[in-house]
Amino acid sequence: MDRVDALVIGAGAVGLAVARALAQSGRETIVVEAENGIGQGVSSRNSEVIHAGLYYTPGSLKARLCVRGKALLYALCASHGVPHRNCGKFVVATSDDEVAALRGLQDRAAANGVPVQFLTAEEAQAQEPALRCVAALSSPTTGIVDSHAFMLALQGDLEAAGGMVAFGSRVDGARLHDAGHRVRMEDGTELEAGIVVNAASLHACRLARRFEGLAPEHVPREFFAKGNYYSLAGKAPFSRLIYPAPADAWLGVHLTLDLGGQAKFGPDLEWLATDDPSEIDYRVDPARADGFYSEVRRYWPALPDGVLMPSYSGVRPKIYGPGQPAPDFRIDGPAHHGVPGLVNLFGIESPGLTSALAIGEYVVALVED
């Protein structure tokens, strides 16, 4: 049986970043990917935002890994020529009762070491004349990135360090053992590895239940939430990202930009009845745009009728359900579940893309403890 030092399941942004870190630490590393290309799942269906780290509980994995990952991501973009732009973001209050939410966000950003500036309506509108607000919080370290170019850079670094990606390799399950884990593919072949990292995103919980030797209580229940995006026909009136003041675990219908300057709105929040990734319908219902107009006009009153076009959708791999508080990332290493060399990544939704390089560092530290 073929044996490698480390095997990573899933060639999305996080899986590739973890594999890169393992390979650069001197381990023979293989990524097994069910699809025929990198980033075909969650990583290809997101806002491509480089998050600053404003929203997350101080001291949490999300806060620490987002802030660290942001710095690493900007550095990698610069060193590898990955297209990106540090465009900044305004989080806006459109009523007096939302100003308190901005102040709370300002305090949280300070606790996370993230620079922000509180702006009056006049100060914000001087920079973004189309904006309507009563106050805004400016986040100068927020940006946008070409996520596919980022993943290509990760793959290139992985291969330069001696690692590889095996496409069309769908994992069926694994037998976990102290002497080496045997990972079984759907075609019946097996690979043995001392380190196994489950970075299968939407499939992570379902797959972990097929790991013989991992107690069931260490696998959370998965919930899927679809986010629909609509593109703006015509030129965007803003030069930076615009987010409404946050409410609960949802950041609202925000305006993001791509590197070509095209604006898109979303995602909304549509809880799905299924927890089976094969049953997900990614089509965007044009009728859902109706609810976007009223949300967007709170901060952009001049949004014309009929200019929002269905674009694409993504599904968040959540480990909590409707009405429940959003938990932290679950990066479960041997200290959590007692299985040497196994790391399960559960609930790696936003800010997973921003955090990817820091997650790679974190996983290497877990398996070296």
LUMLO-283890 format. One record per residue (C-alpha): residue number from 1; residue in one letter; x, y, z. Coordinates in nm, 4 decimals, padded with zeros to 6 digits. Layout:
BEGIN
NODE     n   res       east      north         up
NODE   NUM     A          X          Y          Z
...
REM end
This chain:
BEGIN
NODE     n   res       east      north         up
NODE     1     M    00.0000    00.0000    00.0000
NODE     2     D    00.1238    00.3478   -00.0862
NODE     3     R    00.2041    00.5611    00.2156
NODE     4     V    00.2549    00.9355    00.2498
NODE     5     D    00.3309    01.1555    00.5469
NODE     6     A    00.0159    01.3662    00.5091
NODE     7     L   -00.3083    01.3374    00.3162
NODE     8     V   -00.5505    01.6305    00.2837
NODE     9     I   -00.9070    01.5698    00.1687
NODE    10     G   -01.0393    01.8566   -00.0437
NODE    11     A   -00.8638    02.0946   -00.2843
NODE    12     G   -01.0474    02.4132   -00.1981
NODE    13     A   -00.8664    02.7204   -00.0699
NODE    14     V   -00.8393    02.5888    00.2848
NODE    15     G   -00.7372    02.2350    00.1845
NODE    16     L   -00.4696    02.3675   -00.0499
NODE    17     A   -00.3399    02.6107    00.2131
NODE    18     V   -00.3168    02.3320    00.4709
NODE    19     A   -00.1440    02.0991    00.2243
NODE    20     R    00.1004    02.3759    00.1270
NODE    21     A    00.1905    02.4320    00.4917
NODE    22     L    00.2381    02.0589    00.5542
NODE    23     A    00.4549    02.0185    00.2437
NODE    24     Q    00.6630    02.3233    00.3310
NODE    25     S    00.7218    02.1710    00.6761
NODE    26     G    00.8992    01.8828    00.5037
NODE    27     R    00.6195    01.6270    00.4851
NODE    28     E    00.5345    01.4266    00.1737
NODE    29     T    00.1809    01.5542    00.1106
NODE    30     I   -00.1014    01.4563   -00.1230
NODE    31     V   -00.4363    01.6320   -00.1654
NODE    32     V   -00.7194    01.4064   -00.2811
NODE    33     E   -00.9999    01.5879   -00.4618
NODE    34     A   -01.3234    01.4355   -00.5920
NODE    35     E   -01.3609    01.6877   -00.8740
NODE    36     N   -01.1342    01.7380   -01.1736
NODE    37     G   -01.0005    02.0781   -01.0721
NODE    38     I   -00.9140    02.2871   -00.7686
NODE    39     G   -01.1733    02.4999   -00.5900
NODE    40     Q   -01.4819    02.3515   -00.7518
NODE    41     G   -01.6963    02.3701   -00.4365
NODE    42     V   -01.7443    02.6424   -00.1747
NODE    43     S   -01.4235    02.8179   -00.2810
NODE    44     S   -01.5672    02.8975   -00.6250
NODE    45     R   -01.8913    03.0408   -00.4871
NODE    46     N   -01.8129    03.3262   -00.2502
NODE    47     S   -01.7747    03.7045   -00.2399
NODE    48     E   -01.3931    03.6955   -00.2855
NODE    49     V   -01.3632    03.9431    00.0000
NODE    50     I   -01.0486    03.9760    00.2088
NODE    51     H   -01.2104    04.0259    00.5483
NODE    52     A   -01.0544    04.2575    00.8038
NODE    53     G   -01.1674    04.0727    01.1188
NODE    54     L   -01.4285    04.3156    01.2519
NODE    55     Y   -01.7090    04.0809    01.3442
NODE    56     Y   -01.5598    03.7934    01.5394
NODE    57     T   -01.5450    03.7345    01.9133
NODE    58     P   -01.2080    03.8519    02.0482
NODE    59     G   -00.9801    03.5568    02.1132
NODE    60     S   -01.1839    03.3191    01.8955
NODE    61     L   -01.0312    03.1155    01.6164
NODE    62     K   -01.2280    03.3198    01.3647
NODE    63     A   -01.0847    03.6450    01.4996
NODE    64     R   -00.7259    03.5246    01.5349
NODE    65     L   -00.7076    03.3312    01.2081
NODE    66     C   -00.8844    03.6015    01.0060
NODE    67     V   -00.6480    03.8766    01.1201
NODE    68     R   -00.3396    03.6578    01.0764
NODE    69     G   -00.4684    03.5135    00.7491
NODE    70     K   -00.5396    03.8597    00.6093
NODE    71     A   -00.1778    03.9650    00.6620
NODE    72     L   -00.0478    03.6419    00.5086
NODE    73     L   -00.2883    03.6687    00.2150
NODE    74     Y   -00.1889    04.0253    00.1251
NODE    75     A    00.1768    03.9220    00.1459
NODE    76     L    00.1235    03.6182   -00.0782
NODE    77     C   -00.0720    03.8243   -00.3309
NODE    78     A    00.2178    04.0686   -00.3485
NODE    79     S    00.4886    03.8013   -00.3761
NODE    80     H    00.3031    03.5769   -00.6237
NODE    81     G    00.1322    03.8382   -00.8409
NODE    82     V   -00.2190    03.7329   -00.7378
NODE    83     P   -00.4704    03.9976   -00.8548
NODE    84     H   -00.6242    04.1772   -00.5574
NODE    85     R   -00.7183    04.5243   -00.4395
NODE    86     N   -00.7154    04.6774   -00.0940
NODE    87     C   -01.0314    04.8778   -00.1654
NODE    88     G   -01.1638    04.9196    00.1894
NODE    89     K   -01.5180    04.8902    00.3196
NODE    90     F   -01.7863    05.0997    00.4867
NODE    91     V   -02.0222    04.9392    00.7366
NODE    92     V   -02.3191    05.1746    00.7448
NODE    93     A   -02.5953    05.2633    00.9871
NODE    94     T   -02.9096    05.3835    00.8115
NODE    95     S   -03.1036    05.4668    01.1292
NODE    96     D   -03.0124    05.6030    01.4705
NODE    97     D   -03.0743    05.2687    01.6429
NODE    98     E   -02.8088    05.1057    01.4225
NODE    99     V   -02.5371    05.3450    01.5405
NODE   100     A   -02.5013    05.1426    01.8599
NODE   101     A   -02.4242    04.8352    01.6460
NODE   102     L   -02.1473    05.0302    01.4732
NODE   103     R   -02.0031    05.1387    01.8070
NODE   104     G   -02.0079    04.7778    01.9251
NODE   105     L   -01.8321    04.6741    01.6062
NODE   106     Q   -01.5750    04.9496    01.6615
NODE   107     D   -01.4994    04.8127    02.0083
NODE   108     R   -01.4741    04.4564    01.8778
NODE   109     A   -01.2398    04.5649    01.5987
NODE   110     A   -01.0156    04.7367    01.8527
NODE   111     A   -01.0071    04.4207    02.0649
NODE   112     N   -00.9072    04.2214    01.7556
NODE   113     G   -00.6349    04.4667    01.6559
NODE   114     V   -00.8185    04.5763    01.3410
NODE   115     P   -00.7972    04.9428    01.2368
NODE   116     V   -01.1301    05.1208    01.1813
NODE   117     Q   -01.2525    05.4802    01.1754
NODE   118     F   -01.5950    05.6063    01.2813
NODE   119     L   -01.7395    05.8502    01.0253
NODE   120     T   -02.0307    06.0922    01.0390
NODE   121     A   -02.2821    06.0847    00.7562
NODE   122     E   -02.1160    06.3892    00.6020
NODE   123     E   -01.7692    06.2332    00.6179
NODE   124     A   -01.8900    05.9071    00.4652
NODE   125     Q   -02.0894    06.0767    00.1900
NODE   126     A   -01.7930    06.2972    00.1002
NODE   127     Q   -01.6120    05.9775    00.0007
NODE   128     E   -01.9151    05.7913   -00.1383
NODE   129     P   -02.1681    06.0503   -00.2671
NODE   130     A   -02.4303    05.7883   -00.3625
NODE   131     L   -02.4442    05.6579   -00.0056
NODE   132     R   -02.7257    05.7283    00.2390
NODE   133     C   -02.6438    05.6726    00.6053
NODE   134     V   -02.6463    05.8358    00.9470
NODE   135     A   -02.2955    05.7071    01.0293
NODE   136     A   -02.0394    05.4625    00.8961
NODE   137     L   -01.7444    05.2585    01.0117
NODE   138     S   -01.4523    05.2611    00.7682
NODE   139     S   -01.2446    04.9429    00.7433
NODE   140     P   -00.9303    05.0286    00.5456
NODE   141     T   -00.7806    04.6763    00.5463
NODE   142     T   -01.0762    04.5049    00.3764
NODE   143     G   -01.0112    04.4052    00.0170
NODE   144     I   -01.0973    04.1743   -00.2710
NODE   145     V   -00.8979    03.8946   -00.4325
NODE   146     D   -00.9102    03.6693   -00.7368
NODE   147     S   -00.9828    03.3506   -00.5433
NODE   148     H   -00.8946    03.1156   -00.8293
NODE   149     A   -00.5578    03.2849   -00.8850
NODE   150     F   -00.4979    03.2574   -00.5097
NODE   151     M   -00.5685    02.8834   -00.5205
NODE   152     L   -00.3412    02.8396   -00.8229
NODE   153     A   -00.0646    03.0076   -00.6240
NODE   154     L   -00.1262    02.7701   -00.3331
NODE   155     Q   -00.1173    02.4706   -00.5677
NODE   156     G    00.2065    02.5981   -00.7217
NODE   157     D    00.3719    02.6333   -00.3802
NODE   158     L    00.2477    02.2882   -00.2779
NODE   159     E    00.3956    02.1286   -00.5878
NODE   160     A    00.7200    02.3242   -00.5528
NODE   161     A    00.7529    02.1710   -00.2050
NODE   162     G    00.7077    01.8209   -00.3476
NODE   163     G    00.3352    01.7797   -00.2879
NODE   164     M    00.0658    01.6978   -00.5398
NODE   165     V   -00.3097    01.7039   -00.6003
NODE   166     A   -00.4831    01.3835   -00.7114
NODE   167     F   -00.8010    01.4784   -00.8989
NODE   168     G   -01.1002    01.2516   -00.9494
NODE   169     S   -01.0214    01.0859   -00.6153
NODE   170     R   -01.3366    01.0672   -00.4047
NODE   171     V   -01.2865    00.9459   -00.0477
NODE   172     D   -01.5299    00.6819    00.0754
NODE   173     G   -01.4061    00.6515    00.4321
NODE   174     A   -01.1077    00.5748    00.6524
NODE   175     R   -00.9815    00.3365    00.9186
NODE   176     L   -00.7983    00.5323    01.1844
NODE   177     H   -00.5094    00.3692    01.3690
NODE   178     D   -00.2171    00.4959    01.5737
NODE   179     A    00.0291    00.3275    01.3374
NODE   180     G   -00.1185    00.4959    01.0290
NODE   181     H   -00.4572    00.5882    00.8907
NODE   182     R   -00.5917    00.4041    00.5877
NODE   183     V   -00.7994    00.6281    00.3621
NODE   184     R   -01.0275    00.4399    00.1251
NODE   185     M   -01.1283    00.5776   -00.2146
NODE   186     E   -01.4560    00.5014   -00.3894
NODE   187     D   -01.2702    00.2885   -00.6455
NODE   188     G   -01.1465    00.0636   -00.3635
NODE   189     T   -00.7845    00.1804   -00.3557
NODE   190     E   -00.6325    00.2817   -00.0241
NODE   191     L   -00.3651    00.5254    00.0867
NODE   192     E   -00.1939    00.5169    00.4232
NODE   193     A   -00.0953    00.8403    00.5944
NODE   194     G    00.0363    00.9417    00.9320
NODE   195     I   -00.1573    01.2692    00.9118
NODE   196     V   -00.5085    01.3019    00.7666
NODE   197     V   -00.6783    01.6410    00.7354
NODE   198     N   -01.0488    01.6468    00.6529
NODE   199     A   -01.0963    01.9746    00.4614
NODE   200     A   -01.3987    01.8506    00.2664
NODE   201     S   -01.6162    02.1562    00.3456
NODE   202     L   -01.9805    02.0683    00.2690
NODE   203     H   -01.8885    01.6990    00.2887
NODE   204     A   -01.6722    01.7193    00.6031
NODE   205     C   -01.9262    01.6057    00.8626
NODE   206     R   -02.0734    01.3319    00.6438
NODE   207     L   -01.7252    01.2045    00.5646
NODE   208     A   -01.6081    01.2122    00.9266
NODE   209     R   -01.8960    00.9791    01.0170
NODE   210     R   -01.7286    00.7255    00.7897
NODE   211     F   -01.4022    00.7383    00.9824
NODE   212     E   -01.3750    00.4102    01.1749
NODE   213     G   -01.2095    00.4906    01.5061
NODE   214     L   -01.3564    00.8404    01.5495
NODE   215     A   -01.6257    00.8532    01.8180
NODE   216     P   -01.9602    00.9866    01.6841
NODE   217     E   -01.9805    01.2580    01.9496
NODE   218     H   -01.6858    01.4321    01.7839
NODE   219     V   -01.8790    01.4994    01.4632
NODE   220     P   -02.1257    01.7930    01.4693
NODE   221     R   -02.4486    01.8018    01.2762
NODE   222     E   -02.4266    01.9960    00.9517
NODE   223     F   -02.6726    02.2572    00.8244
NODE   224     F   -02.6632    02.4147    00.4815
NODE   225     A   -02.7535    02.7766    00.4105
NODE   226     K   -02.7686    02.9040    00.0548
NODE   227     G   -02.6658    03.2560   -00.0347
NODE   228     N   -02.7869    03.4059   -00.3619
NODE   229     Y   -02.6037    03.6832   -00.5457
NODE   230     Y   -02.7350    03.9334   -00.8000
NODE   231     S   -02.5154    04.1421   -01.0270
NODE   232     L   -02.5746    04.5077   -01.1034
NODE   233     A   -02.6402    04.5993   -01.4652
NODE   234     G   -02.4356    04.9108   -01.5245
NODE   235     K   -02.1560    05.0900   -01.3466
NODE   236     A   -02.1281    05.0706   -00.9698
NODE   237     P   -02.1580    05.4074   -00.7923
NODE   238     F   -01.9211    05.3035   -00.5102
NODE   239     S   -01.5434    05.2641   -00.4969
NODE   240     R   -01.5397    05.0404   -00.1901
NODE   241     L   -01.7523    04.7622   -00.0401
NODE   242     I   -02.0705    04.8669    00.1423
NODE   243     Y   -02.2136    04.6534    00.4238
NODE   244     P   -02.5191    04.7318    00.6363
NODE   245     A   -02.4836    04.7307    01.0136
NODE   246     P   -02.4794    04.3648    01.1269
NODE   247     A   -02.7852    04.1933    01.2684
NODE   248     D   -02.7436    03.8654    01.4585
NODE   249     A   -02.5247    03.6136    01.2684
NODE   250     W   -02.6055    03.7569    00.9258
NODE   251     L   -02.4224    04.0538    00.7763
NODE   252     G   -02.7129    04.1631    00.5572
NODE   253     V   -02.7335    04.2231    00.1822
NODE   254     H   -02.4060    04.3911    00.1055
NODE   255     L   -02.2485    04.5398   -00.2025
NODE   256     T   -01.9194    04.3917   -00.3121
NODE   257     L   -01.7027    04.4629   -00.6139
NODE   258     D   -01.4975    04.2375   -00.8352
NODE   259     L   -01.1566    04.3314   -00.9711
NODE   260     G   -01.3184    04.4588   -01.2911
NODE   261     G   -01.5341    04.7026   -01.0929
NODE   262     Q   -01.8580    04.5071   -01.1415
NODE   263     A   -02.0895    04.5284   -00.8402
NODE   264     K   -02.2855    04.2392   -00.6957
NODE   265     F   -02.5289    04.2210   -00.4082
NODE   266     G   -02.5646    03.9391   -00.1632
NODE   267     P   -02.5593    03.6906   -00.0248
NODE   268     D   -02.9025    03.6517    00.1244
NODE   269     L   -02.9736    03.3706    00.3720
NODE   270     E   -03.1819    03.0736    00.2588
NODE   271     W   -03.1738    02.7731    00.4917
NODE   272     L   -03.1937    02.4473    00.2981
NODE   273     A   -03.3987    02.1471    00.4035
NODE   274     T   -03.1277    01.9024    00.2946
NODE   275     D   -02.7928    01.8126    00.4495
NODE   276     D   -02.6904    01.6133    00.1415
NODE   277     P   -02.4540    01.8098   -00.0850
NODE   278     S   -02.5697    01.6122   -00.3897
NODE   279     E   -02.9219    01.7532   -00.3482
NODE   280     I   -02.8247    02.1223   -00.3562
NODE   281     D   -02.9819    02.3297   -00.6327
NODE   282     Y   -02.7499    02.6206   -00.7099
NODE   283     R   -02.9881    02.7961   -00.9469
NODE   284     V   -03.0723    03.1538   -00.8478
NODE   285     D   -03.4441    03.2362   -00.8397
NODE   286     P   -03.4955    03.5739   -01.0150
NODE   287     A   -03.7942    03.6422   -00.7854
NODE   288     R   -03.5711    03.6568   -00.4780
NODE   289     A   -03.4247    03.9804   -00.6147
NODE   290     D   -03.7463    04.1564   -00.5132
NODE   291     G   -03.6399    04.1503   -00.1486
NODE   292     F   -03.2968    04.2862   -00.2361
NODE   293     Y   -03.4257    04.6173   -00.3676
NODE   294     S   -03.5722    04.7344   -00.0373
NODE   295     E   -03.2632    04.6195    00.1569
NODE   296     V   -03.0173    04.7893   -00.0768
NODE   297     R   -03.2200    05.1122   -00.1002
NODE   298     R   -03.1691    05.1629    00.2721
NODE   299     Y   -02.8127    05.2677    00.1891
NODE   300     W   -02.8416    05.3361   -00.1858
NODE   301     P   -03.1798    05.5053   -00.2401
NODE   302     A   -03.1082    05.5690   -00.6093
NODE   303     L   -03.0937    05.2005   -00.7013
NODE   304     P   -03.3032    05.1824   -01.0220
NODE   305     D   -03.5741    04.9241   -01.0798
NODE   306     G   -03.4912    04.6184   -01.2872
NODE   307     V   -03.1112    04.6344   -01.2673
NODE   308     L   -03.0401    04.3324   -01.0434
NODE   309     M   -02.9696    04.0196   -01.2476
NODE   310     P   -02.9396    03.6633   -01.1093
NODE   311     S   -02.5692    03.5829   -01.0846
NODE   312     Y   -02.4670    03.2791   -00.8803
NODE   313     S   -02.5171    03.1153   -00.5423
NODE   314     G   -02.3052    02.9485   -00.2790
NODE   315     V   -02.3810    02.7266    00.0187
NODE   316     R   -02.2283    02.7753    00.3615
NODE   317     P   -02.1167    02.4608    00.5496
NODE   318     K   -02.2706    02.5579    00.8823
NODE   319     I   -02.2649    02.3571    01.2055
NODE   320     Y   -02.5600    02.5409    01.3588
NODE   321     G   -02.9216    02.5836    01.2596
NODE   322     P   -03.1721    02.8688    01.2219
NODE   323     G   -03.2044    03.0816    01.5338
NODE   324     Q   -02.8909    02.9404    01.6966
NODE   325     P   -02.5845    03.1543    01.7716
NODE   326     A   -02.2979    03.1201    01.5261
NODE   327     P   -02.0173    02.9087    01.6753
NODE   328     D   -01.6464    02.9392    01.6195
NODE   329     F   -01.4527    02.7436    01.3582
NODE   330     R   -01.4127    02.3787    01.4571
NODE   331     I   -01.0549    02.2690    01.3935
NODE   332     D   -01.0458    01.9437    01.5860
NODE   333     G   -00.7015    01.7949    01.6387
NODE   334     P   -00.5754    01.5007    01.8457
NODE   335     A   -00.6155    01.6899    02.1748
NODE   336     H   -00.9881    01.7174    02.1012
NODE   337     H   -01.0804    01.3669    01.9821
NODE   338     G   -00.7815    01.1556    02.0889
NODE   339     V   -00.6863    01.0266    01.7427
NODE   340     P   -00.3182    01.0971    01.6635
NODE   341     G   -00.2573    01.2678    01.3313
NODE   342     L   -00.6228    01.3447    01.2513
NODE   343     V   -00.7542    01.6991    01.2014
NODE   344     N   -01.1188    01.7650    01.1116
NODE   345     L   -01.2205    02.1074    00.9809
NODE   346     F   -01.5894    02.1695    01.0516
NODE   347     G   -01.7980    02.4811    00.9855
NODE   348     I   -01.5273    02.6584    00.7860
NODE   349     E   -01.7469    02.9237    00.6277
NODE   350     S   -01.6667    03.2968    00.6142
NODE   351     P   -01.3953    03.4128    00.6829
NODE   352     G   -01.2476    03.0832    00.5637
NODE   353     L   -01.0962    03.2192    00.2425
NODE   354     T   -00.9237    03.5056    00.4262
NODE   355     S   -00.8121    03.2716    00.7043
NODE   356     A   -00.6835    02.9911    00.4785
NODE   357     L   -00.3091    03.0513    00.5159
NODE   358     A   -00.3410    03.0964    00.8917
NODE   359     I   -00.5477    02.7767    00.9146
NODE   360     G   -00.2592    02.6029    00.7386
NODE   361     E   -00.0173    02.7276    01.0063
NODE   362     Y   -00.2605    02.6261    01.2806
NODE   363     V   -00.3044    02.2717    01.1503
NODE   364     V    00.0715    02.2159    01.1254
NODE   365     A    00.1056    02.3294    01.4880
NODE   366     L   -00.1700    02.0891    01.5956
NODE   367     V   -00.0066    01.7839    01.4419
NODE   368     E    00.3354    01.8797    01.5796
NODE   369     D    00.2162    01.9087    01.9418
REM end
